[in-house]
Amino acid sequence: MRFLALFLLLASSLMATEQAFPPSPIGVPELKILPAGVLLKAAGAGNYFDGANGLFRPLFRYISQHDISMTTPVEAQIDSAAMFFWVAESQRAKVAGNHPGIEVLEFPERHVASLGARGSYSAGNFAKTRDTLLAWLAKRTDVTPAGPAYAVYWNGPFTLGFLKRYEVHVPVRPLN
């Protein structure tokens, strides 16, 4: 059993080669700046948690067809289901434009409030972490929410739930 857990942990960490930005500490809210970058988007209908597997496949197919290295994290828009893969700077030349079901997007630098957590990628964990982050944000006098919360997932599907790492981000803007 220990060997299996170690193998799955190692295998999931080897799947991704680069990080778009460093993960947030677990349990400690923070403000961070996400770099500008190219993201690949697969969109669905309804809530993300109802169809996440259907969103992953077209993204994985796109990066496989174009020999684009997988990066971490993956972003998930919750209420209007969408999944985003970051494209590493070193892989940008391999991006071949939009394909059916995949949209290539240029994102500017983004300012977010972030809270890291550990656990399964579930609606309940997302809601709990989001609510904690929003309560922390409500007490701040320097920034205010500027968009809906979204999930940021750091581990692949073969990582055991209790080992998975995720974050919730809320876009923010300065208060005047």
Backbone as a printed PyTorch tensor [residue, N CA C, xyz], in Angstrom:
tensor([[[  0.8240,  -1.2010,   0.0000],
         [  0.0000,   0.0000,   0.0000],
         [  0.8690,   1.2650,   0.0000]],

        [[  1.9210,   1.2780,   0.8280],
         [  2.8070,   2.4470,   0.8500],
         [  3.4680,   2.6450,  -0.5130]],

        [[  3.8860,   1.5240,  -1.1240],
         [  4.5200,   1.6140,  -2.4300],
         [  3.5600,   2.2200,  -3.4530]],

        [[  2.3110,   1.7870,  -3.4210],
         [  1.3230,   2.3020,  -4.3600],
         [  1.1140,   3.8040,  -4.1590]],

        [[  0.9840,   4.2250,  -2.9130],
         [  0.7880,   5.6510,  -2.6290],
         [  1.9970,   6.4580,  -3.0850]],

        [[  3.1980,   5.9660,  -2.8290],
         [  4.4100,   6.6560,  -3.2540],
         [  4.4840,   6.7120,  -4.7780]],

        [[  4.1480,   5.6050,  -5.4480],
         [  4.1690,   5.5660,  -6.9050],
         [  3.1870,   6.5860,  -7.4920]],

        [[  1.9730,   6.6330,  -6.9670],
         [  0.9690,   7.5600,  -7.4850],
         [  1.3780,   9.0070,  -7.2520]],

        [[  1.9610,   9.2850,  -6.0960],
         [  2.4250,  10.6390,  -5.7990],
         [  3.5400,  11.0290,  -6.7610]],

        [[  4.5000,  10.1500,  -6.9680],
         [  5.6060,  10.4230,  -7.8660],
         [  5.1160,  10.5590,  -9.3080]],

        [[  4.2510,   9.6680,  -9.7400],
         [  3.7470,   9.7070, -11.1150],
         [  3.0060,  10.9980, -11.3890]],

        [[  2.1900,  11.4560, -10.4610],
         [  1.4340,  12.6870, -10.7080],
         [  2.3490,  13.8980, -10.6960]],

        [[  3.4170,  13.8700,  -9.9080],
         [  4.3170,  15.0130,  -9.8890],
         [  5.1750,  15.0630, -11.1510]],

        [[  5.4010,  13.9300, -11.8000],
         [  6.1960,  13.9020, -13.0210],
         [  5.3930,  14.3250, -14.2460]],

        [[  4.0770,  14.3180, -14.1740],
         [  3.2460,  14.6600, -15.3220],
         [  3.4280,  16.1170, -15.7350]],

        [[  3.6330,  17.0000, -14.7920],
         [  3.7580,  18.4180, -15.0940],
         [  5.2240,  18.8250, -15.0410]],

        [[  5.6380,  19.6660, -15.9940],
         [  7.0380,  20.0440, -16.0440],
         [  7.3090,  21.4320, -15.4900]],

        [[  6.3850,  22.3440, -15.6320],
         [  6.6010,  23.7100, -15.1740],
         [  5.3840,  24.2160, -14.4140]],

        [[  5.6530,  25.1590, -13.5010],
         [  4.5630,  25.8160, -12.7780],
         [  4.4000,  27.2230, -13.3360]],

        [[  3.1650,  27.6310, -13.5440],
         [  2.8870,  28.9850, -14.0250],
         [  3.1960,  30.0210, -12.9500]],

        [[  3.0060,  29.6450, -11.7030],
         [  3.2860,  30.5050, -10.5540],
         [  3.3800,  29.6030,  -9.3340]],

        [[  3.9710,  30.0760,  -8.2410],
         [  4.0950,  29.2180,  -7.0510],
         [  2.7500,  29.0070,  -6.3610]],

        [[  2.5640,  27.8300,  -5.7430],
         [  1.3230,  27.6020,  -4.9930],
         [  1.2600,  28.4810,  -3.7510]],

        [[  0.0490,  28.7850,  -3.3480],
         [ -0.1620,  29.5330,  -2.0990],
         [  0.0120,  28.6010,  -0.9150]],

        [[  0.4250,  29.1510,   0.2170],
         [  0.5320,  28.3000,   1.4040],
         [ -0.8370,  27.7550,   1.8120]],

        [[ -0.8410,  26.5960,   2.3900],
         [ -2.0890,  25.9840,   2.8320],
         [ -2.5840,  26.6880,   4.0970]],

        [[ -3.8500,  27.1250,   4.0440],
         [ -4.4960,  27.7170,   5.2090],
         [ -4.1320,  29.1570,   5.5090]],

        [[ -3.3450,  29.8090,   4.6400],
         [ -2.9230,  31.1910,   4.8820],
         [ -3.3420,  32.0500,   3.6900]],

        [[ -4.3840,  32.8650,   3.8480],
         [ -4.8090,  33.7160,   2.7240],
         [ -3.7060,  34.6950,   2.3440]],

        [[ -3.6350,  35.0150,   1.0690],
         [ -2.6320,  35.9700,   0.6110],
         [ -3.1240,  36.6830,  -0.6380]],

        [[ -2.5000,  37.8210,  -0.9140],
         [ -2.6900,  38.5090,  -2.1860],
         [ -1.5150,  38.1330,  -3.0590]],

        [[ -1.7830,  37.8320,  -4.3280],
         [ -0.6890,  37.4930,  -5.2280],
         [ -0.9760,  38.0160,  -6.6190]],

        [[  0.0930,  38.1220,  -7.3960],
         [ -0.0050,  38.5700,  -8.7780],
         [  0.3210,  37.3770,  -9.6700]],

        [[ -0.6200,  37.0220, -10.5230],
         [ -0.4170,  35.9410, -11.4790],
         [  0.2000,  36.5390, -12.7370]],

        [[  1.1620,  35.8640, -13.3240],
         [  1.8040,  36.4180, -14.5210],
         [  0.8730,  36.4020, -15.7270]],

        [[  1.1790,  37.2580, -16.6790],
         [  0.4820,  37.2040, -17.9670],
         [  0.8380,  35.8840, -18.6200]],

        [[ -0.0520,  35.3710, -19.4520],
         [  0.2640,  34.1150, -20.1070],
         [ -0.7890,  33.6710, -21.0970]],

        [[ -0.4630,  32.6040, -21.8010],
         [ -1.3910,  31.9670, -22.7350],
         [ -2.0430,  30.8010, -22.0170]],

        [[ -3.3630,  30.7500, -22.0780],
         [ -4.1150,  29.6450, -21.4930],
         [ -5.0070,  29.0330, -22.5610]],

        [[ -5.1840,  27.7250, -22.4650],
         [ -6.0890,  26.9980, -23.3410],
         [ -7.3690,  26.7500, -22.5630]],

        [[ -8.5090,  27.0280, -23.1750],
         [ -9.7930,  26.9270, -22.4840],
         [-10.7130,  25.9190, -23.1590]],

        [[-11.2800,  25.0360, -22.3290],
         [-12.3720,  24.1610, -22.7570],
         [-13.5880,  24.5600, -21.9300]],

        [[-14.7000,  24.8430, -22.5800],
         [-15.9040,  25.2830, -21.8830],
         [-16.9860,  24.2240, -21.9700]],

        [[-17.8280,  24.1920, -20.9470],
         [-18.9420,  23.2620, -20.9060],
         [-20.2080,  23.9810, -20.5050]],

        [[-21.2240,  23.2160, -20.2160],
         [-22.4970,  23.7700, -19.7700],
         [-22.6820,  23.4450, -18.2970]],

        [[-23.3640,  24.3240, -17.5860],
         [-23.6750,  24.0600, -16.1860],
         [-22.4950,  24.2890, -15.2620]],

        [[-22.4890,  23.5530, -14.1690],
         [-21.4900,  23.6810, -13.1170],
         [-20.2720,  22.8240, -13.4320]],

        [[-19.0980,  23.3280, -13.1170],
         [-17.8430,  22.6240, -13.3710],
         [-17.8340,  21.2210, -12.7810]],

        [[-18.3270,  21.0680, -11.5750],
         [-18.2480,  19.7810, -10.8950],
         [-19.1500,  18.7200, -11.5290]],

        [[-20.0660,  19.1420, -12.3940],
         [-20.9250,  18.1870, -13.0930],
         [-20.2820,  17.6220, -14.3630]],

        [[-19.2200,  18.2740, -14.8650],
         [-18.6700,  17.8100, -16.1350],
         [-17.1820,  17.9980, -16.3050]],

        [[-16.4100,  18.0000, -15.2060],
         [-14.9750,  18.2690, -15.2870],
         [-14.2320,  17.2780, -16.1740]],

        [[-14.6010,  16.0090, -16.1450],
         [-13.9040,  15.0270, -16.9710],
         [-14.0670,  15.3260, -18.4520]],

        [[-15.2170,  15.8010, -18.8400],
         [-15.4410,  16.1500, -20.2340],
         [-14.6360,  17.3600, -20.6790]],

        [[-14.2090,  18.1900, -19.7500],
         [-13.4110,  19.3610, -20.0850],
         [-11.9290,  19.0110, -20.2110]],

        [[-11.4790,  18.0690, -19.4330],
         [-10.0610,  17.6940, -19.4360],
         [ -9.6480,  17.0440, -20.7520]],

        [[-10.4770,  16.1640, -21.2620],
         [-10.1100,  15.3790, -22.4510],
         [ -9.7380,  16.2350, -23.6590]],

        [[-10.5600,  17.2310, -24.0540],
         [-10.1650,  18.0280, -25.2250],
         [ -8.8760,  18.8230, -24.9960]],

        [[ -8.6640,  19.3010, -23.7710],
         [ -7.4290,  20.0190, -23.4770],
         [ -6.2260,  19.0920, -23.5900]],

        [[ -6.3540,  17.9060, -23.0070],
         [ -5.2480,  16.9510, -23.0670],
         [ -4.9720,  16.5250, -24.5070]],

        [[ -6.0330,  16.3440, -25.2740],
         [ -5.8780,  15.9720, -26.6900],
         [ -5.1260,  17.0810, -27.4470]],

        [[ -5.4740,  18.3400, -27.1820],
         [ -4.8270,  19.4740, -27.8510],
         [ -3.3390,  19.5130, -27.5190]],

        [[ -2.9890,  19.4370, -26.2460],
         [ -1.5680,  19.5320, -25.9040],
         [ -0.8000,  18.3050, -26.4010]],

        [[ -1.4450,  17.1580, -26.4350],
         [ -0.7910,  15.9480, -26.9580],
         [ -0.5390,  16.0670, -28.4650]],

        [[ -1.5340,  16.5270, -29.2080],
         [ -1.4050,  16.6630, -30.6670],
         [ -0.3260,  17.6540, -31.0600]],

        [[ -0.1100,  18.6640, -30.2150],
         [  0.8470,  19.7160, -30.5440],
         [  2.1430,  19.6000, -29.7380]],

        [[  2.3070,  18.4750, -29.0430],
         [  3.5180,  18.2070, -28.2650],
         [  3.8360,  19.3380, -27.2830]],

        [[  2.8000,  19.8280, -26.6240],
         [  2.9500,  20.8900, -25.6300],
         [  3.0700,  20.2330, -24.2640]],

        [[  4.1000,  20.5840, -23.5200],
         [  4.2960,  20.0180, -22.1830],
         [  3.1890,  20.4780, -21.2520]],

        [[  2.7560,  19.5830, -20.3900],
         [  1.7410,  19.9150, -19.4010],
         [  2.3760,  20.7750, -18.3060]],

        [[  1.6210,  21.7520, -17.8280],
         [  2.0640,  22.6100, -16.7330],
         [  1.0570,  22.5210, -15.5960]],

        [[  1.4320,  23.0860, -14.4860],
         [  0.5020,  23.2670, -13.3780],
         [  0.4600,  24.7450, -13.0620]],

        [[ -0.6310,  25.2070, -12.5040],
         [ -1.8570,  24.4980, -12.1720],
         [ -2.8470,  24.5050, -13.3300]],

        [[ -3.9910,  23.8710, -13.1040],
         [ -5.1460,  23.9390, -13.9920],
         [ -6.1600,  24.8320, -13.2810]],

        [[ -6.7610,  25.7500, -14.0100],
         [ -7.7850,  26.6170, -13.4210],
         [ -9.1610,  26.1010, -13.8110]],

        [[-10.1250,  26.2930, -12.9090],
         [-11.4910,  25.8400, -13.1600],
         [-12.4750,  26.9540, -12.8200]],

        [[-13.2340,  27.3610, -13.8170],
         [-14.3440,  28.3010, -13.6350],
         [-15.5310,  27.4640, -13.1960]],

        [[-16.1620,  27.8080, -12.1060],
         [-17.1260,  26.9010, -11.4850],
         [-18.5450,  27.0240, -12.0510]],

        [[-19.1650,  28.1990, -11.9590],
         [-20.5850,  28.3090, -12.2980],
         [-20.8790,  28.1260, -13.7790]],

        [[-20.0670,  28.6640, -14.6500],
         [-20.2140,  28.3710, -16.0800],
         [-18.9700,  27.5730, -16.4470]],

        [[-19.1170,  26.2790, -16.3910],
         [-18.0150,  25.3220, -16.4330],
         [-16.9740,  25.6210, -17.5060]],

        [[-15.7290,  25.7380, -17.0560],
         [-14.6020,  25.8780, -17.9750],
         [-13.3490,  25.4070, -17.2590]],

        [[-12.4180,  24.8690, -18.0460],
         [-11.1290,  24.4450, -17.5320],
         [-10.0570,  25.1230, -18.3800]],

        [[ -8.9890,  25.5720, -17.7170],
         [ -7.9050,  26.2830, -18.3810],
         [ -6.5800,  25.5980, -18.0900]],

        [[ -5.7910,  25.3550, -19.1420],
         [ -4.4120,  24.8780, -19.0190],
         [ -3.4890,  26.0500, -19.3190]],

        [[ -2.4910,  26.2450, -18.4890],
         [ -1.4360,  27.2180, -18.7620],
         [ -0.4910,  26.6340, -19.8060]],

        [[ -0.0120,  27.4670, -20.7040],
         [  1.0210,  27.0760, -21.6600],
         [  2.3250,  27.7070, -21.1750]],

        [[  3.3400,  26.8760, -20.9590],
         [  4.6330,  27.3850, -20.5080],
         [  5.2150,  28.3190, -21.5620]],

        [[  5.9400,  29.3120, -21.1110],
         [  6.5770,  30.2730, -22.0210],
         [  7.4010,  29.5440, -23.0880]],

        [[  8.0970,  28.5010, -22.6880],
         [  8.9490,  27.7460, -23.6150],
         [  8.1450,  26.9500, -24.6490]],

        [[  6.8320,  26.8360, -24.4630],
         [  5.9830,  26.0310, -25.3450],
         [  5.0620,  26.8720, -26.2370]],

        [[  5.1070,  28.1920, -26.1050],
         [  4.1710,  29.0750, -26.8270],
         [  4.1940,  28.8880, -28.3390]],

        [[  5.3550,  28.6390, -28.9060],
         [  5.4590,  28.4990, -30.3620],
         [  4.6980,  27.2770, -30.8800]],

        [[  4.3860,  26.3290, -30.0030],
         [  3.6740,  25.1130, -30.4090],
         [  2.1560,  25.2950, -30.4520]],

        [[  1.6690,  26.3830, -29.8800],
         [  0.2230,  26.6310, -29.8610],
         [ -0.2380,  26.8980, -31.2900]],

        [[ -1.2430,  26.1500, -31.7330],
         [ -1.6850,  26.1920, -33.1260],
         [ -3.0510,  26.8400, -33.3000]],

        [[ -3.4040,  27.7790, -32.4460],
         [ -4.6770,  28.4710, -32.5850],
         [ -5.8470,  27.6560, -32.0530]],

        [[ -7.0270,  28.2330, -32.1690],
         [ -8.2440,  27.5780, -31.6870],
         [ -8.5120,  26.3010, -32.4720]],

        [[ -9.0600,  25.3190, -31.7730],
         [ -9.5330,  24.0760, -32.3830],
         [-10.9600,  23.8750, -31.8990]],

        [[-11.7200,  22.9890, -32.5090],
         [-13.0710,  22.7420, -31.9920],
         [-13.0200,  22.3710, -30.5000]],

        [[-13.7220,  23.1460, -29.7010],
         [-13.7820,  22.8940, -28.2680],
         [-12.6430,  23.4950, -27.4650]],

        [[-11.6410,  24.0890, -28.1230],
         [-10.5040,  24.6990, -27.4280],
         [-10.3170,  26.1250, -27.9260]],

        [[-10.2340,  27.0470, -26.9740],
         [ -9.9870,  28.4480, -27.2880],
         [ -8.6430,  28.8460, -26.6880]],

        [[ -7.8080,  29.5060, -27.4820],
         [ -6.5120,  30.0000, -27.0190],
         [ -6.7070,  31.4390, -26.5550]],

        [[ -6.3290,  31.7150, -25.3060],
         [ -6.5420,  33.0380, -24.7160],
         [ -5.2360,  33.6200, -24.1970]],

        [[ -5.0470,  34.9190, -24.3840],
         [ -3.9400,  35.6740, -23.7840],
         [ -4.4910,  36.3480, -22.5490]],

        [[ -3.9630,  36.0030, -21.3960],
         [ -4.3980,  36.6210, -20.1560],
         [ -3.3730,  37.6640, -19.7300]],

        [[ -3.8240,  38.8540, -19.2970],
         [ -2.8890,  39.8350, -18.7440],
         [ -2.5110,  39.4200, -17.3150]],

        [[ -1.5580,  40.1170, -16.7570],
         [ -1.2330,  39.9140, -15.3480],
         [ -2.5120,  40.0950, -14.5280]],

        [[ -2.7130,  39.2260, -13.5380],
         [ -3.9330,  39.2830, -12.7280],
         [ -3.5860,  39.3880, -11.2480]],

        [[ -4.3510,  40.1970, -10.5220],
         [ -4.2150,  40.3290,  -9.0770],
         [ -5.3400,  39.5300,  -8.4330]],

        [[ -4.9940,  38.6340,  -7.5220],
         [ -5.9880,  37.7760,  -6.8830],
         [ -5.7280,  37.6640,  -5.3870]],

        [[ -6.7920,  37.3600,  -4.6590],
         [ -6.6720,  36.8590,  -3.2940],
         [ -6.6800,  35.3500,  -3.4300]],

        [[ -5.8630,  34.6720,  -2.6380],
         [ -5.7080,  33.2290,  -2.7940],
         [ -5.6780,  32.5570,  -1.4270]],

        [[ -6.2600,  31.3640,  -1.3770],
         [ -6.1870,  30.5340,  -0.1820],
         [ -5.9160,  29.1060,  -0.6160]],

        [[ -4.7800,  28.5630,  -0.1840],
         [ -4.4120,  27.1940,  -0.5010],
         [ -5.0340,  26.2190,   0.4780]],

        [[ -5.3170,  25.0100,  -0.0030],
         [ -5.9140,  23.9690,   0.8390],
         [ -5.4840,  22.6030,   0.3100]],

        [[ -5.8140,  21.5750,   1.0680],
         [ -5.5140,  20.2010,   0.6830],
         [ -6.8040,  19.3920,   0.7710]],

        [[ -7.0070,  18.4990,  -0.1960],
         [ -8.1760,  17.6330,  -0.1820],
         [ -8.6770,  17.3680,  -1.5860]],

        [[ -9.7560,  16.6190,  -1.6750],
         [-10.3160,  16.2700,  -2.9840],
         [-10.8410,  17.5160,  -3.6930]],

        [[-10.9080,  17.4310,  -5.0010],
         [-11.4220,  18.5260,  -5.8140],
         [-12.9370,  18.3850,  -5.8950]],

        [[-13.6030,  18.8620,  -4.8600],
         [-15.0500,  18.6890,  -4.7510],
         [-15.7470,  20.0310,  -4.5780]],

        [[-17.0420,  20.0380,  -4.8610],
         [-17.8400,  21.2480,  -4.6810],
         [-17.8240,  21.6920,  -3.2220]],

        [[-17.8900,  20.7450,  -2.3000],
         [-17.8870,  21.0900,  -0.8750],
         [-16.5820,  21.7310,  -0.4340]],

        [[-15.4520,  21.1690,  -0.8610],
         [-14.1580,  21.7590,  -0.5060],
         [-13.9900,  23.1360,  -1.1340]],

        [[-14.4160,  23.2690,  -2.3910],
         [-14.3440,  24.5710,  -3.0430],
         [-15.1580,  25.6040,  -2.2640]],

        [[-16.4080,  25.2790,  -1.9270],
         [-17.2890,  26.2290,  -1.2390],
         [-16.7230,  26.6260,   0.1250]],

        [[-16.2200,  25.6570,   0.8590],
         [-15.6590,  25.9430,   2.1930],
         [-14.4500,  26.8750,   2.0840]],

        [[-13.5510,  26.5960,   1.1550],
         [-12.3570,  27.4170,   0.9860],
         [-12.7260,  28.7970,   0.4520]],

        [[-13.6450,  28.8510,  -0.4990],
         [-14.1150,  30.1310,  -1.0390],
         [-14.7070,  31.0050,   0.0600]],

        [[-15.5630,  30.4170,   0.8940],
         [-16.2110,  31.1900,   1.9490],
         [-15.1950,  31.7300,   2.9550]],

        [[-14.1810,  30.9450,   3.2870],
         [-13.1240,  31.4010,   4.1940],
         [-12.3530,  32.5600,   3.5680]],

        [[-12.0290,  32.4280,   2.2850],
         [-11.2940,  33.4850,   1.5830],
         [-12.1250,  34.7560,   1.4780]],

        [[-13.4050,  34.6370,   1.1580],
         [-14.2700,  35.8180,   1.0540],
         [-14.4360,  36.5220,   2.4000]],

        [[-14.4910,  35.7530,   3.4930],
         [-14.5670,  36.3600,   4.8340],
         [-13.2900,  37.1410,   5.1370]],

        [[-12.1410,  36.6020,   4.7510],
         [-10.8600,  37.2960,   4.9460],
         [-10.8250,  38.5720,   4.1070]],

        [[-11.2920,  38.4680,   2.8690],
         [-11.3090,  39.6350,   1.9790],
         [-12.2310,  40.7330,   2.4980]],

        [[-13.3360,  40.3540,   3.1000],
         [-14.3140,  41.3320,   3.5990],
         [-13.7170,  42.2180,   4.6970]],

        [[-12.7050,  41.7380,   5.3710],
         [-12.0690,  42.5080,   6.4490],
         [-10.9540,  43.4290,   5.9470]],

        [[-10.5840,  43.2870,   4.7020],
         [ -9.4710,  44.0680,   4.1640],
         [ -9.9460,  45.4580,   3.7540]],

        [[ -9.0710,  46.4270,   3.9020],
         [ -9.3980,  47.8030,   3.5340],
         [ -8.6180,  48.2730,   2.3070]],

        [[ -7.7830,  47.3800,   1.7480],
         [ -6.9510,  47.7820,   0.6100],
         [ -7.4190,  47.2310,  -0.7330]],

        [[ -8.1920,  46.1460,  -0.7270],
         [ -8.6800,  45.5410,  -1.9720],
         [-10.1230,  45.0970,  -1.8080]],

        [[-10.7820,  44.9020,  -2.9520],
         [-12.1550,  44.4120,  -2.9600],
         [-12.2920,  43.3730,  -4.0780]],

        [[-13.2150,  42.4130,  -3.9400],
         [-13.4090,  41.4260,  -5.0060],
         [-13.7650,  42.0970,  -6.3340]],

        [[-13.2260,  41.5540,  -7.4300],
         [-13.4580,  42.1130,  -8.7600],
         [-13.9520,  41.0450,  -9.7330]],

        [[-14.4580,  39.9300,  -9.2040],
         [-14.9530,  38.8570, -10.0560],
         [-15.2510,  37.6420,  -9.2090]],

        [[-15.8130,  36.6100,  -9.8300],
         [-16.1780,  35.4100,  -9.0690],
         [-14.9640,  34.5620,  -8.6900]],

        [[-15.1240,  33.8170,  -7.6380],
         [-14.0880,  32.8770,  -7.1930],
         [-13.9550,  31.7520,  -8.2160]],

        [[-12.7440,  31.2320,  -8.3460],
         [-12.4970,  30.0720,  -9.2030],
         [-11.4840,  29.1690,  -8.5230]],

        [[-11.4080,  27.9360,  -8.9860],
         [-10.5180,  26.9350,  -8.3820],
         [ -9.2230,  26.8310,  -9.1700]],

        [[ -8.1610,  26.4610,  -8.4580],
         [ -6.8460,  26.2510,  -9.0420],
         [ -6.3580,  24.8970,  -8.5290]],

        [[ -6.1200,  23.9640,  -9.4370],
         [ -5.7760,  22.5930,  -9.0600],
         [ -4.3380,  22.2650,  -9.4480]],

        [[ -3.6000,  21.7130,  -8.4910],
         [ -2.1700,  21.4790,  -8.6530],
         [ -1.8140,  20.0370,  -8.9850]],

        [[ -2.6690,  19.0840,  -8.7250],
         [ -2.3040,  17.6750,  -8.9040],
         [ -3.1560,  17.0000,  -9.9670]],

        [[ -2.5950,  15.9280, -10.5310],
         [ -3.2800,  15.1630, -11.5560],
         [ -4.3200,  14.2330, -10.9680]],

        [[ -5.0690,  13.5770, -11.8380],
         [ -6.1770,  12.7290, -11.4080],
         [ -5.7580,  11.4890, -10.6220]],

        [[ -4.5090,  11.0790, -10.7190],
         [ -4.0780,   9.8660, -10.0290],
         [ -3.5640,  10.1340,  -8.6180]],

        [[ -3.5330,  11.4020,  -8.2050],
         [ -3.1260,  11.7320,  -6.8430],
         [ -4.2860,  11.4510,  -5.9010]],

        [[ -3.9960,  10.7970,  -4.7940],
         [ -5.0260,  10.4880,  -3.8020],
         [ -5.6270,  11.7790,  -3.2540]],

        [[ -6.9330,  11.7630,  -2.9830],
         [ -7.6590,  12.9570,  -2.5490],
         [ -7.0300,  13.7030,  -1.3950]],

        [[ -6.5860,  12.9980,  -0.3700],
         [ -6.0500,  13.6830,   0.8070],
         [ -4.6740,  14.2910,   0.5300]],

        [[ -4.0420,  13.9160,  -0.5670],
         [ -2.7450,  14.4850,  -0.9410],
         [ -2.8730,  15.6510,  -1.9240]],

        [[ -4.0540,  15.8040,  -2.5180],
         [ -4.2370,  16.8410,  -3.5260],
         [ -4.1460,  18.2320,  -2.8980]],

        [[ -3.6070,  19.1130,  -3.7040],
         [ -3.4490,  20.4990,  -3.2930],
         [ -4.2540,  21.3700,  -4.2520]],

        [[ -4.9740,  22.3370,  -3.6950],
         [ -5.7490,  23.2460,  -4.5370],
         [ -5.7670,  24.6200,  -3.8960]],

        [[ -6.2430,  25.5850,  -4.6450],
         [ -6.4190,  26.9470,  -4.1510],
         [ -7.7610,  27.4610,  -4.6480]],

        [[ -8.2410,  28.4670,  -3.9780],
         [ -9.3480,  29.2520,  -4.4930],
         [ -8.8060,  30.6590,  -4.6890]],

        [[ -9.0810,  31.2190,  -5.8550],
         [ -8.6860,  32.5930,  -6.1700],
         [ -9.9270,  33.4470,  -6.3450]],

        [[ -9.8100,  34.6950,  -5.9320],
         [-10.8220,  35.7140,  -6.1960],
         [-10.0900,  36.8980,  -6.8100]],

        [[-10.4440,  37.3000,  -8.0260],
         [ -9.8200,  38.4950,  -8.6030],
         [-10.0880,  39.6870,  -7.6930]],

        [[ -9.1120,  40.5630,  -7.5440],
         [ -9.2560,  41.7410,  -6.6860],
         [ -8.8020,  43.0040,  -7.4120]],

        [[ -9.2900,  44.1170,  -6.9270],
         [ -8.8220,  45.4250,  -7.3970],
         [ -8.6320,  46.3050,  -6.1630]],

        [[ -7.7160,  47.2780,  -6.2600],
         [ -7.4700,  48.1480,  -5.1120],
         [ -8.6720,  49.0310,  -4.8060]],

        [[ -8.8490,  49.3260,  -3.5300],
         [ -9.8650,  50.2940,  -3.1190],
         [ -9.2430,  51.6890,  -3.2080]],

        [[-10.0120,  52.6470,  -3.6060],
         [ -9.4760,  54.0160,  -3.7300],
         [ -9.5660,  54.7720,  -2.4630]]])
